[in-house]
């Protein structure tokens, strides 16, 4: 599934799913927010791993790896 990174100001950013699953997150964006990056991922864990790489934050580690590594298709989201 496609994910989006939105930048609102110097400190504000939102990383969310594209499409209907991200609608509620995008509704909270400030006017003027800019879409700066997108990626495809098959799970939350994969998406966060790519996001951390993009941001230069090092390795993403999950407190709930068994849940976070479930494919979106397993959750009925595709």
C-alpha positions, 0 to 999 in steps of 0.5 A: 500500500502507498504511504505519504509523508506530509510536512506542515511546518519546521516541526510538524509532519504526518506519515500516513496511508494514502487513499481512504485509510489515510483520510482521517490523518490528512483531515488534521493537516494544517492548510499549506501542508506539502506532500514530500515523499511516498513509498509502497509497503506491504505492512506497517513495519515495512512502511516505518522501516522505509520512513526511518531510512528516508529520515536518516533516523537509523533502524526502526524497532517495534514494540509489537513486531508480530502485529506490525509485520502483519501484511495489510492484506492479512488485515483486510486493508487491500 
